[in-house]
Protein backbone atom coordinates (compact mmCIF):
# COMPACT_ATOMS: atom_id res chain seq x y z
CA UNK A 1 0.00 0.00 0.00
CA UNK A 2 1.29 3.47 -0.85
CA UNK A 3 2.70 5.34 2.13
CA UNK A 4 1.29 8.78 3.09
CA UNK A 5 4.57 10.41 2.08
CA UNK A 6 4.46 8.98 -1.42
CA UNK A 7 0.82 10.00 -1.88
CA UNK A 8 1.60 13.65 -1.27
CA UNK A 9 3.28 14.13 -4.66
CA UNK A 10 0.98 11.80 -6.60
CA UNK A 11 -0.81 14.62 -8.41
CA UNK A 12 2.53 16.13 -9.42
CA UNK A 13 3.87 12.93 -10.97
CA UNK A 14 0.55 12.20 -12.69
CA UNK A 15 -0.43 15.56 -14.07
CA UNK A 16 -2.13 14.63 -17.28
CA UNK A 17 0.23 17.28 -18.72
CA UNK A 18 2.93 14.64 -19.35
CA UNK A 19 1.15 11.28 -19.16
CA UNK A 20 0.96 11.08 -22.96
CA UNK A 21 4.77 11.20 -23.15
CA UNK A 22 5.24 8.11 -20.99
CA UNK A 23 5.19 4.44 -21.99
CA UNK A 24 2.24 2.62 -20.49
CA UNK A 25 4.32 0.66 -17.96
CA UNK A 26 6.08 3.82 -16.81
CA UNK A 27 2.74 5.56 -16.32
CA UNK A 28 1.58 2.62 -14.20
CA UNK A 29 4.77 2.76 -12.13
CA UNK A 30 4.52 6.50 -11.53
CA UNK A 31 0.94 6.22 -10.36
CA UNK A 32 1.85 3.29 -8.08
CA UNK A 33 -0.66 1.14 -9.91
CA UNK A 34 -0.42 -2.12 -11.86
CA UNK A 35 -2.27 -4.07 -14.54
CA UNK A 36 -4.29 -5.66 -11.75
CA UNK A 37 -5.49 -2.23 -10.66
CA UNK A 38 -5.53 -0.69 -7.21
CA UNK A 39 -6.58 -2.56 -4.12
CA UNK A 40 -9.88 -1.52 -2.52
CA UNK A 41 -7.98 -0.17 0.49
CA UNK A 42 -5.69 1.95 -1.69
CA UNK A 43 -8.65 3.21 -3.74
CA UNK A 44 -10.41 4.27 -0.55
CA UNK A 45 -7.28 6.07 0.66
CA UNK A 46 -6.91 7.93 -2.63
CA UNK A 47 -10.58 8.87 -2.62
CA UNK A 48 -9.99 10.65 0.69
CA UNK A 49 -6.82 12.27 -0.70
CA UNK A 50 -8.20 13.49 -4.03
CA UNK A 51 -11.91 13.76 -3.40
CA UNK A 52 -14.82 12.51 -5.50
CA UNK A 53 -14.76 12.37 -9.29
CA UNK A 54 -17.36 15.09 -9.80
CA UNK A 55 -17.57 18.54 -11.37
CA UNK A 56 -18.15 21.04 -8.60
CA UNK A 57 -20.46 23.98 -9.21
CA UNK A 58 -20.31 27.27 -7.37
CA UNK A 59 -23.15 28.09 -5.00
CA UNK A 60 -26.29 28.90 -6.94
CA UNK A 61 -27.67 32.41 -6.80
CA UNK A 62 -31.14 32.41 -5.17
CA UNK A 63 -33.83 32.88 -7.81
CA UNK A 64 -35.27 35.96 -6.09
CA UNK A 65 -31.83 37.62 -6.11
CA UNK A 66 -31.39 36.67 -9.76
CA UNK A 67 -34.74 38.30 -10.56
CA UNK A 68 -34.19 41.50 -8.54
CA UNK A 69 -30.73 41.91 -10.07
CA UNK A 70 -32.43 42.65 -13.41
CA UNK A 71 -33.80 45.89 -11.91
CA UNK A 72 -30.41 47.14 -10.68
CA UNK A 73 -29.79 49.79 -13.33
CA UNK A 74 -30.41 53.57 -13.57
CA UNK A 75 -33.26 53.41 -16.08
CA UNK A 76 -35.09 50.91 -13.90
CA UNK A 77 -34.70 53.27 -10.93
CA UNK A 78 -36.16 56.14 -12.94
CA UNK A 79 -39.07 53.98 -14.05
CA UNK A 80 -39.77 52.93 -10.46
CA UNK A 81 -39.91 56.56 -9.35
CA UNK A 82 -42.10 57.44 -12.34
CA UNK A 83 -44.50 54.57 -11.51
CA UNK A 84 -44.72 55.69 -7.88
CA UNK A 85 -45.39 59.32 -8.84
CA UNK A 86 -48.03 58.33 -11.38
CA UNK A 87 -49.68 56.10 -8.79
CA UNK A 88 -49.92 59.05 -6.41
CA UNK A 89 -50.99 61.62 -9.00
CA UNK A 90 -52.78 59.91 -11.89
CA UNK A 91 -54.02 56.67 -10.39
CA UNK A 92 -53.38 52.97 -10.83
CA UNK A 93 -53.63 52.54 -14.62
CA UNK A 94 -50.58 54.61 -15.66
CA UNK A 95 -48.51 53.12 -12.82
CA UNK A 96 -49.56 49.61 -13.86
CA UNK A 97 -48.37 50.21 -17.43
CA UNK A 98 -44.89 51.25 -16.25
CA UNK A 99 -44.87 48.37 -13.77
CA UNK A 100 -45.67 45.94 -16.58
CA UNK A 101 -42.74 47.28 -18.61
CA UNK A 102 -40.44 46.80 -15.61
CA UNK A 103 -41.76 43.30 -15.01
CA UNK A 104 -41.35 42.30 -18.66
CA UNK A 105 -37.77 43.59 -18.69
CA UNK A 106 -36.93 41.72 -15.47
CA UNK A 107 -38.49 38.43 -16.63
CA UNK A 108 -36.61 38.41 -19.94
CA UNK A 109 -33.28 39.15 -18.23
CA UNK A 110 -34.03 36.56 -15.54
CA UNK A 111 -34.66 33.85 -18.14
CA UNK A 112 -31.37 34.69 -19.89
CA UNK A 113 -29.30 34.41 -16.71
CA UNK A 114 -31.12 31.24 -15.65
CA UNK A 115 -30.18 29.58 -18.93
CA UNK A 116 -26.57 30.70 -18.47
CA UNK A 117 -26.40 29.10 -15.02
CA UNK A 118 -27.66 25.84 -16.51
CA UNK A 119 -24.49 25.59 -18.62
CA UNK A 120 -22.73 24.04 -15.64
CA UNK A 121 -25.51 21.51 -15.18
CA UNK A 122 -25.11 20.49 -18.83
CA UNK A 123 -21.43 19.70 -18.22
CA UNK A 124 -22.20 17.74 -15.05
CA UNK A 125 -24.66 15.59 -16.98
CA UNK A 126 -21.81 14.47 -19.25
CA UNK A 127 -20.34 12.36 -16.42
CA UNK A 128 -21.50 8.74 -16.55
CA UNK A 129 -23.06 7.43 -13.29
CA UNK A 130 -21.20 4.07 -13.15
CA UNK A 131 -18.07 2.57 -14.71
CA UNK A 132 -16.33 -0.77 -14.87
CA UNK A 133 -13.06 -0.74 -12.93
CA UNK A 134 -10.33 -3.33 -12.48
CA UNK A 135 -9.35 -3.50 -8.82
CA UNK A 136 -7.32 -6.29 -7.29
CA UNK A 137 -7.47 -8.17 -10.60
CA UNK A 138 -11.28 -8.21 -10.67
CA UNK A 139 -13.55 -6.06 -12.87
CA UNK A 140 -16.55 -4.57 -11.07
CA UNK A 141 -19.06 -1.78 -11.62
CA UNK A 142 -18.20 1.23 -9.45
CA UNK A 143 -19.90 4.60 -9.05
CA UNK A 144 -18.07 7.09 -11.28
CA UNK A 145 -17.84 9.49 -8.34
CA UNK A 146 -15.62 6.96 -6.52
CA UNK A 147 -12.97 6.72 -9.25
CA UNK A 148 -9.48 7.83 -8.26
CA UNK A 149 -6.13 8.48 -9.97
CA UNK A 150 -4.46 5.14 -10.64
CA UNK A 151 -7.71 3.25 -11.27
CA UNK A 152 -7.89 1.05 -14.39
CA UNK A 153 -11.11 1.77 -16.29
CA UNK A 154 -12.49 -0.79 -18.75
CA UNK A 155 -14.20 0.83 -21.75
CA UNK A 156 -16.27 -0.60 -24.61
CA UNK A 157 -18.22 0.86 -27.52
CA UNK A 158 -21.06 3.05 -26.29
CA UNK A 159 -19.39 3.96 -22.98
CA UNK A 160 -18.92 7.56 -21.91
CA UNK A 161 -15.41 8.16 -20.57
CA UNK A 162 -15.67 9.05 -16.83
CA UNK A 163 -12.10 10.37 -16.25
CA UNK A 164 -9.01 11.64 -18.02
CA UNK A 165 -6.57 8.80 -18.57
CA UNK A 166 -3.65 7.19 -20.38
CA UNK A 167 -4.46 4.23 -22.63
CA UNK A 168 -2.80 1.03 -21.42
CA UNK A 169 -4.62 -1.38 -23.75
CA UNK A 170 -6.62 -0.53 -26.87
CA UNK A 171 -8.23 -2.61 -29.62
CA UNK A 172 -9.70 -0.83 -32.65
CA UNK A 173 -10.48 2.08 -30.36
CA UNK A 174 -12.22 5.19 -31.70
CA UNK A 175 -13.58 7.99 -29.55
CA UNK A 176 -15.90 10.90 -30.35
CA UNK A 177 -14.23 13.94 -28.76
CA UNK A 178 -16.54 16.59 -30.22
CA UNK A 179 -17.69 17.66 -26.74
CA UNK A 180 -14.09 18.63 -25.92
CA UNK A 181 -12.28 19.53 -29.15
CA UNK A 182 -15.11 20.16 -31.62
CA UNK A 183 -13.86 17.42 -33.96
CA UNK A 184 -17.01 15.80 -35.35
CA UNK A 185 -15.35 12.60 -36.61
CA UNK A 186 -14.31 9.83 -34.15
CA UNK A 187 -10.59 9.84 -33.36
CA UNK A 188 -8.56 6.64 -33.69
CA UNK A 189 -6.56 5.92 -30.52
CA UNK A 190 -3.42 3.91 -29.69
CA UNK A 191 -1.19 3.14 -26.71
CA UNK A 192 2.23 4.28 -27.99
CA UNK A 193 3.95 7.19 -26.19
CA UNK A 194 4.16 10.56 -27.95
CA UNK A 195 7.10 12.93 -28.30
CA UNK A 196 7.47 16.65 -27.75
CA UNK A 197 4.77 19.27 -27.27
CA UNK A 198 1.47 17.76 -28.45
CA UNK A 199 -1.82 19.65 -28.59
CA UNK A 200 -4.75 18.24 -26.65
CA UNK A 201 -6.61 17.14 -29.79
CA UNK A 202 -3.54 15.22 -31.01
CA UNK A 203 -2.95 13.17 -27.87
CA UNK A 204 -4.03 9.89 -29.42
CA UNK A 205 -2.96 7.81 -26.42
CA UNK A 206 -5.18 9.74 -23.99
CA UNK A 207 -8.92 9.76 -23.32
CA UNK A 208 -10.92 12.53 -21.65
CA UNK A 209 -13.97 12.83 -19.45
CA UNK A 210 -17.24 13.35 -21.31
CA UNK A 211 -16.09 11.84 -24.60
CA UNK A 212 -17.77 8.73 -26.02
CA UNK A 213 -16.33 5.41 -27.21
CA UNK A 214 -17.73 4.72 -30.69
CA UNK A 215 -15.72 1.62 -31.55
CA UNK A 216 -13.46 -1.00 -29.94
CA UNK A 217 -12.47 -1.50 -26.33
CA UNK A 218 -9.71 -0.28 -24.03
CA UNK A 219 -8.18 -0.23 -20.58
CA UNK A 220 -7.42 3.25 -19.28
CA UNK A 221 -5.13 4.33 -16.45
CA UNK A 222 -6.83 7.23 -14.66
CA UNK A 223 -4.57 10.28 -14.52
CA UNK A 224 -7.07 12.97 -13.46
CA UNK A 225 -10.50 13.06 -11.87
CA UNK A 226 -13.12 15.69 -11.07
CA UNK A 227 -12.06 19.30 -11.48
CA UNK A 228 -8.52 18.24 -12.45
CA UNK A 229 -9.79 16.84 -15.77
CA UNK A 230 -9.91 18.86 -18.97
CA UNK A 231 -13.72 18.96 -18.66
CA UNK A 232 -13.27 20.17 -15.08
CA UNK A 233 -11.05 23.00 -16.30
CA UNK A 234 -13.74 24.01 -18.78
CA UNK A 235 -16.31 23.95 -15.97
CA UNK A 236 -14.06 26.15 -13.82
CA UNK A 237 -13.50 28.53 -16.73
CA UNK A 238 -17.25 28.85 -17.33
CA UNK A 239 -17.85 29.65 -13.66
CA UNK A 240 -15.01 32.18 -13.45
CA UNK A 241 -15.87 34.17 -16.58
CA UNK A 242 -16.81 37.70 -15.41
CA UNK A 243 -20.29 38.83 -16.39
CA UNK A 244 -19.38 41.75 -18.58
CA UNK A 245 -22.01 44.00 -20.08
CA UNK A 246 -22.29 44.44 -23.83
CA UNK A 247 -21.39 47.83 -25.38
CA UNK A 248 -25.11 48.49 -25.87
CA UNK A 249 -25.84 47.79 -22.20
CA UNK A 250 -22.98 50.05 -21.11
CA UNK A 251 -24.30 52.83 -23.35
CA UNK A 252 -27.79 52.48 -21.90
CA UNK A 253 -26.35 52.59 -18.36
CA UNK A 254 -24.44 55.77 -19.18
CA UNK A 255 -27.61 57.25 -20.64
CA UNK A 256 -29.48 56.33 -17.46
CA UNK A 257 -26.87 58.02 -15.26
CA UNK A 258 -27.08 61.16 -17.39
CA UNK A 259 -30.87 61.11 -17.09
CA UNK A 260 -30.57 60.92 -13.30
CA UNK A 261 -28.97 64.36 -13.40
CA UNK A 262 -30.79 65.94 -16.34
CA UNK A 263 -34.39 65.10 -15.33
CA UNK A 264 -34.16 66.52 -11.78
CA UNK A 265 -32.38 69.60 -13.17
CA UNK A 266 -35.11 70.26 -15.73
CA UNK A 267 -37.79 69.71 -13.10
CA UNK A 268 -36.10 72.20 -10.80
CA UNK A 269 -35.96 74.83 -13.58
CA UNK A 270 -39.66 74.28 -14.38
CA UNK A 271 -40.56 74.63 -10.71
CA UNK A 272 -38.63 77.92 -10.49
CA UNK A 273 -40.28 79.20 -13.67
CA UNK A 274 -43.74 78.31 -12.35
CA UNK A 275 -43.01 79.96 -9.01
CA UNK A 276 -41.70 83.08 -10.79
CA UNK A 277 -44.92 83.29 -12.87
CA UNK A 278 -47.02 82.92 -9.73
CA UNK A 279 -48.65 79.57 -10.54
CA UNK A 280 -50.42 77.69 -7.73
CA UNK A 281 -48.22 75.10 -5.96
CA UNK A 282 -50.40 72.18 -7.10
CA UNK A 283 -50.18 73.29 -10.73
CA UNK A 284 -46.41 73.57 -10.41
CA UNK A 285 -46.23 70.08 -8.93
CA UNK A 286 -48.36 68.54 -11.68
CA UNK A 287 -46.34 70.29 -14.36
CA UNK A 288 -43.06 69.03 -12.90
CA UNK A 289 -44.39 65.49 -12.60
CA UNK A 290 -45.67 65.51 -16.18
CA UNK A 291 -42.29 66.74 -17.45
CA UNK A 292 -40.37 64.11 -15.42
CA UNK A 293 -42.56 61.25 -16.58
CA UNK A 294 -42.50 62.33 -20.24
CA UNK A 295 -38.68 62.54 -20.14
CA UNK A 296 -38.35 58.91 -19.06
CA UNK A 297 -38.10 56.46 -22.02
CA UNK A 298 -40.23 53.71 -20.51
CA UNK A 299 -39.82 51.42 -23.50
CA UNK A 300 -36.03 51.62 -23.82
CA UNK A 301 -35.06 48.98 -21.20
CA UNK A 302 -37.55 46.51 -22.64
CA UNK A 303 -36.33 47.13 -26.20
CA UNK A 304 -32.70 46.64 -25.17
CA UNK A 305 -33.50 43.44 -23.25
CA UNK A 306 -35.50 41.90 -26.10
CA UNK A 307 -32.85 42.88 -28.66
CA UNK A 308 -30.08 41.22 -26.63
CA UNK A 309 -32.31 38.19 -26.03
CA UNK A 310 -32.75 37.67 -29.77
CA UNK A 311 -29.17 38.40 -30.87
CA UNK A 312 -26.83 37.35 -28.05
CA UNK A 313 -28.56 34.67 -26.00
CA UNK A 314 -29.04 32.05 -28.74
CA UNK A 315 -25.31 32.14 -29.50
CA UNK A 316 -24.20 31.82 -25.90
CA UNK A 317 -26.66 29.63 -24.12
CA UNK A 318 -28.34 27.28 -26.59
CA UNK A 319 -26.36 24.28 -25.38
CA UNK A 320 -28.21 21.91 -27.62
CA UNK A 321 -26.67 23.51 -30.69
CA UNK A 322 -23.52 25.19 -29.37
CA UNK A 323 -20.71 23.53 -27.49
CA UNK A 324 -17.70 24.89 -25.55
CA UNK A 325 -14.53 24.23 -27.52
CA UNK A 326 -11.00 24.77 -26.15
CA UNK A 327 -8.72 25.44 -29.15
CA UNK A 328 -5.45 23.75 -28.21
CA UNK A 329 -6.51 23.09 -24.63
CA UNK A 330 -9.01 23.96 -21.94
CA UNK A 331 -7.25 27.22 -21.09
CA UNK A 332 -9.44 29.26 -23.43
CA UNK A 333 -13.12 28.91 -24.19
CA UNK A 334 -15.03 29.71 -27.34
CA UNK A 335 -18.31 28.53 -28.79
CA UNK A 336 -18.58 26.62 -31.97
CA UNK A 337 -21.44 25.18 -33.99
CA UNK A 338 -21.78 21.40 -33.83
C-alpha positions as CSV (number, residue, x, y, z in Angstrom):
1,X,0.0,0.0,0.0
2,X,1.3,3.5,-0.8
3,X,2.7,5.3,2.1
4,X,1.3,8.8,3.1
5,X,4.6,10.4,2.1
6,X,4.5,9.0,-1.4
7,X,0.8,10.0,-1.9
8,X,1.6,13.7,-1.3
9,X,3.3,14.1,-4.7
10,X,1.0,11.8,-6.6
11,X,-0.8,14.6,-8.4
12,X,2.5,16.1,-9.4
13,X,3.9,12.9,-11.0
14,X,0.6,12.2,-12.7
15,X,-0.4,15.6,-14.1
16,X,-2.1,14.6,-17.3
17,X,0.2,17.3,-18.7
18,X,2.9,14.6,-19.4
19,X,1.1,11.3,-19.2
20,X,1.0,11.1,-23.0
21,X,4.8,11.2,-23.2
22,X,5.2,8.1,-21.0
23,X,5.2,4.4,-22.0
24,X,2.2,2.6,-20.5
25,X,4.3,0.7,-18.0
26,X,6.1,3.8,-16.8
27,X,2.7,5.6,-16.3
28,X,1.6,2.6,-14.2
29,X,4.8,2.8,-12.1
30,X,4.5,6.5,-11.5
31,X,0.9,6.2,-10.4
32,X,1.8,3.3,-8.1
33,X,-0.7,1.1,-9.9
34,X,-0.4,-2.1,-11.9
35,X,-2.3,-4.1,-14.5
36,X,-4.3,-5.7,-11.8
37,X,-5.5,-2.2,-10.7
38,X,-5.5,-0.7,-7.2
39,X,-6.6,-2.6,-4.1
40,X,-9.9,-1.5,-2.5
41,X,-8.0,-0.2,0.5
42,X,-5.7,1.9,-1.7
43,X,-8.7,3.2,-3.7
44,X,-10.4,4.3,-0.5
45,X,-7.3,6.1,0.7
46,X,-6.9,7.9,-2.6
47,X,-10.6,8.9,-2.6
48,X,-10.0,10.6,0.7
49,X,-6.8,12.3,-0.7
50,X,-8.2,13.5,-4.0
51,X,-11.9,13.8,-3.4
52,X,-14.8,12.5,-5.5
53,X,-14.8,12.4,-9.3
54,X,-17.4,15.1,-9.8
55,X,-17.6,18.5,-11.4
56,X,-18.1,21.0,-8.6
57,X,-20.5,24.0,-9.2
58,X,-20.3,27.3,-7.4
59,X,-23.1,28.1,-5.0
60,X,-26.3,28.9,-6.9
61,X,-27.7,32.4,-6.8
62,X,-31.1,32.4,-5.2
63,X,-33.8,32.9,-7.8
64,X,-35.3,36.0,-6.1
65,X,-31.8,37.6,-6.1
66,X,-31.4,36.7,-9.8
67,X,-34.7,38.3,-10.6
68,X,-34.2,41.5,-8.5
69,X,-30.7,41.9,-10.1
70,X,-32.4,42.7,-13.4
71,X,-33.8,45.9,-11.9
72,X,-30.4,47.1,-10.7
73,X,-29.8,49.8,-13.3
74,X,-30.4,53.6,-13.6
75,X,-33.3,53.4,-16.1
76,X,-35.1,50.9,-13.9
77,X,-34.7,53.3,-10.9
78,X,-36.2,56.1,-12.9
79,X,-39.1,54.0,-14.0
80,X,-39.8,52.9,-10.5
81,X,-39.9,56.6,-9.3
82,X,-42.1,57.4,-12.3
83,X,-44.5,54.6,-11.5
84,X,-44.7,55.7,-7.9
85,X,-45.4,59.3,-8.8
86,X,-48.0,58.3,-11.4
87,X,-49.7,56.1,-8.8
88,X,-49.9,59.1,-6.4
89,X,-51.0,61.6,-9.0
90,X,-52.8,59.9,-11.9
91,X,-54.0,56.7,-10.4
92,X,-53.4,53.0,-10.8
93,X,-53.6,52.5,-14.6
94,X,-50.6,54.6,-15.7
95,X,-48.5,53.1,-12.8
96,X,-49.6,49.6,-13.9
97,X,-48.4,50.2,-17.4
98,X,-44.9,51.2,-16.3
99,X,-44.9,48.4,-13.8
100,X,-45.7,45.9,-16.6
101,X,-42.7,47.3,-18.6
102,X,-40.4,46.8,-15.6
103,X,-41.8,43.3,-15.0
104,X,-41.4,42.3,-18.7
105,X,-37.8,43.6,-18.7
106,X,-36.9,41.7,-15.5
107,X,-38.5,38.4,-16.6
108,X,-36.6,38.4,-19.9
109,X,-33.3,39.1,-18.2
110,X,-34.0,36.6,-15.5
111,X,-34.7,33.8,-18.1
112,X,-31.4,34.7,-19.9
113,X,-29.3,34.4,-16.7
114,X,-31.1,31.2,-15.6
115,X,-30.2,29.6,-18.9
116,X,-26.6,30.7,-18.5
117,X,-26.4,29.1,-15.0
118,X,-27.7,25.8,-16.5
119,X,-24.5,25.6,-18.6
120,X,-22.7,24.0,-15.6
121,X,-25.5,21.5,-15.2
122,X,-25.1,20.5,-18.8
123,X,-21.4,19.7,-18.2
124,X,-22.2,17.7,-15.1
125,X,-24.7,15.6,-17.0
126,X,-21.8,14.5,-19.3
127,X,-20.3,12.4,-16.4
128,X,-21.5,8.7,-16.5
129,X,-23.1,7.4,-13.3
130,X,-21.2,4.1,-13.1
131,X,-18.1,2.6,-14.7
132,X,-16.3,-0.8,-14.9
133,X,-13.1,-0.7,-12.9
134,X,-10.3,-3.3,-12.5
135,X,-9.3,-3.5,-8.8
136,X,-7.3,-6.3,-7.3
137,X,-7.5,-8.2,-10.6
138,X,-11.3,-8.2,-10.7
139,X,-13.6,-6.1,-12.9
140,X,-16.5,-4.6,-11.1
141,X,-19.1,-1.8,-11.6
142,X,-18.2,1.2,-9.5
143,X,-19.9,4.6,-9.0
144,X,-18.1,7.1,-11.3
145,X,-17.8,9.5,-8.3
146,X,-15.6,7.0,-6.5
147,X,-13.0,6.7,-9.3
148,X,-9.5,7.8,-8.3
149,X,-6.1,8.5,-10.0
150,X,-4.5,5.1,-10.6
151,X,-7.7,3.3,-11.3
152,X,-7.9,1.1,-14.4
153,X,-11.1,1.8,-16.3
154,X,-12.5,-0.8,-18.8
155,X,-14.2,0.8,-21.8
156,X,-16.3,-0.6,-24.6
157,X,-18.2,0.9,-27.5
158,X,-21.1,3.1,-26.3
159,X,-19.4,4.0,-23.0
160,X,-18.9,7.6,-21.9
161,X,-15.4,8.2,-20.6
162,X,-15.7,9.0,-16.8
163,X,-12.1,10.4,-16.2
164,X,-9.0,11.6,-18.0
165,X,-6.6,8.8,-18.6
166,X,-3.6,7.2,-20.4
167,X,-4.5,4.2,-22.6
168,X,-2.8,1.0,-21.4
169,X,-4.6,-1.4,-23.7
170,X,-6.6,-0.5,-26.9
171,X,-8.2,-2.6,-29.6
172,X,-9.7,-0.8,-32.7
173,X,-10.5,2.1,-30.4
174,X,-12.2,5.2,-31.7
175,X,-13.6,8.0,-29.6
176,X,-15.9,10.9,-30.3
177,X,-14.2,13.9,-28.8
178,X,-16.5,16.6,-30.2
179,X,-17.7,17.7,-26.7
180,X,-14.1,18.6,-25.9
181,X,-12.3,19.5,-29.2
182,X,-15.1,20.2,-31.6
183,X,-13.9,17.4,-34.0
184,X,-17.0,15.8,-35.4
185,X,-15.3,12.6,-36.6
186,X,-14.3,9.8,-34.2
187,X,-10.6,9.8,-33.4
188,X,-8.6,6.6,-33.7
189,X,-6.6,5.9,-30.5
190,X,-3.4,3.9,-29.7
191,X,-1.2,3.1,-26.7
192,X,2.2,4.3,-28.0
193,X,3.9,7.2,-26.2
194,X,4.2,10.6,-28.0
195,X,7.1,12.9,-28.3
196,X,7.5,16.7,-27.8
197,X,4.8,19.3,-27.3
198,X,1.5,17.8,-28.4
199,X,-1.8,19.6,-28.6
200,X,-4.7,18.2,-26.7
201,X,-6.6,17.1,-29.8
202,X,-3.5,15.2,-31.0
203,X,-3.0,13.2,-27.9
204,X,-4.0,9.9,-29.4
205,X,-3.0,7.8,-26.4
206,X,-5.2,9.7,-24.0
207,X,-8.9,9.8,-23.3
208,X,-10.9,12.5,-21.7
209,X,-14.0,12.8,-19.5
210,X,-17.2,13.3,-21.3
211,X,-16.1,11.8,-24.6
212,X,-17.8,8.7,-26.0
213,X,-16.3,5.4,-27.2
214,X,-17.7,4.7,-30.7
215,X,-15.7,1.6,-31.6
216,X,-13.5,-1.0,-29.9
217,X,-12.5,-1.5,-26.3
218,X,-9.7,-0.3,-24.0
219,X,-8.2,-0.2,-20.6
220,X,-7.4,3.3,-19.3
221,X,-5.1,4.3,-16.5
222,X,-6.8,7.2,-14.7
223,X,-4.6,10.3,-14.5
224,X,-7.1,13.0,-13.5
225,X,-10.5,13.1,-11.9
226,X,-13.1,15.7,-11.1
227,X,-12.1,19.3,-11.5
228,X,-8.5,18.2,-12.5
229,X,-9.8,16.8,-15.8
230,X,-9.9,18.9,-19.0
231,X,-13.7,19.0,-18.7
232,X,-13.3,20.2,-15.1
233,X,-11.1,23.0,-16.3
234,X,-13.7,24.0,-18.8
235,X,-16.3,23.9,-16.0
236,X,-14.1,26.1,-13.8
237,X,-13.5,28.5,-16.7
238,X,-17.2,28.9,-17.3
239,X,-17.8,29.7,-13.7
240,X,-15.0,32.2,-13.4
241,X,-15.9,34.2,-16.6
242,X,-16.8,37.7,-15.4
243,X,-20.3,38.8,-16.4
244,X,-19.4,41.8,-18.6
245,X,-22.0,44.0,-20.1
246,X,-22.3,44.4,-23.8
247,X,-21.4,47.8,-25.4
248,X,-25.1,48.5,-25.9
249,X,-25.8,47.8,-22.2
250,X,-23.0,50.1,-21.1
251,X,-24.3,52.8,-23.4
252,X,-27.8,52.5,-21.9
253,X,-26.3,52.6,-18.4
254,X,-24.4,55.8,-19.2
255,X,-27.6,57.3,-20.6
256,X,-29.5,56.3,-17.5
257,X,-26.9,58.0,-15.3
258,X,-27.1,61.2,-17.4
259,X,-30.9,61.1,-17.1
260,X,-30.6,60.9,-13.3
261,X,-29.0,64.4,-13.4
262,X,-30.8,65.9,-16.3
263,X,-34.4,65.1,-15.3
264,X,-34.2,66.5,-11.8
265,X,-32.4,69.6,-13.2
266,X,-35.1,70.3,-15.7
267,X,-37.8,69.7,-13.1
268,X,-36.1,72.2,-10.8
269,X,-36.0,74.8,-13.6
270,X,-39.7,74.3,-14.4
271,X,-40.6,74.6,-10.7
272,X,-38.6,77.9,-10.5
273,X,-40.3,79.2,-13.7
274,X,-43.7,78.3,-12.3
275,X,-43.0,80.0,-9.0
276,X,-41.7,83.1,-10.8
277,X,-44.9,83.3,-12.9
278,X,-47.0,82.9,-9.7
279,X,-48.7,79.6,-10.5
280,X,-50.4,77.7,-7.7
281,X,-48.2,75.1,-6.0
282,X,-50.4,72.2,-7.1
283,X,-50.2,73.3,-10.7
284,X,-46.4,73.6,-10.4
285,X,-46.2,70.1,-8.9
286,X,-48.4,68.5,-11.7
287,X,-46.3,70.3,-14.4
288,X,-43.1,69.0,-12.9
289,X,-44.4,65.5,-12.6
290,X,-45.7,65.5,-16.2
291,X,-42.3,66.7,-17.4
292,X,-40.4,64.1,-15.4
293,X,-42.6,61.2,-16.6
294,X,-42.5,62.3,-20.2
295,X,-38.7,62.5,-20.1
296,X,-38.3,58.9,-19.1
297,X,-38.1,56.5,-22.0
298,X,-40.2,53.7,-20.5
299,X,-39.8,51.4,-23.5
300,X,-36.0,51.6,-23.8
301,X,-35.1,49.0,-21.2
302,X,-37.6,46.5,-22.6
303,X,-36.3,47.1,-26.2
304,X,-32.7,46.6,-25.2
305,X,-33.5,43.4,-23.3
306,X,-35.5,41.9,-26.1
307,X,-32.8,42.9,-28.7
308,X,-30.1,41.2,-26.6
309,X,-32.3,38.2,-26.0
310,X,-32.7,37.7,-29.8
311,X,-29.2,38.4,-30.9
312,X,-26.8,37.3,-28.1
313,X,-28.6,34.7,-26.0
314,X,-29.0,32.0,-28.7
315,X,-25.3,32.1,-29.5
316,X,-24.2,31.8,-25.9
317,X,-26.7,29.6,-24.1
318,X,-28.3,27.3,-26.6
319,X,-26.4,24.3,-25.4
320,X,-28.2,21.9,-27.6
321,X,-26.7,23.5,-30.7
322,X,-23.5,25.2,-29.4
323,X,-20.7,23.5,-27.5
324,X,-17.7,24.9,-25.5
325,X,-14.5,24.2,-27.5
326,X,-11.0,24.8,-26.1
327,X,-8.7,25.4,-29.2
328,X,-5.4,23.8,-28.2
329,X,-6.5,23.1,-24.6
330,X,-9.0,24.0,-21.9
331,X,-7.3,27.2,-21.1
332,X,-9.4,29.3,-23.4
333,X,-13.1,28.9,-24.2
334,X,-15.0,29.7,-27.3
335,X,-18.3,28.5,-28.8
336,X,-18.6,26.6,-32.0
337,X,-21.4,25.2,-34.0
338,X,-21.8,21.4,-33.8
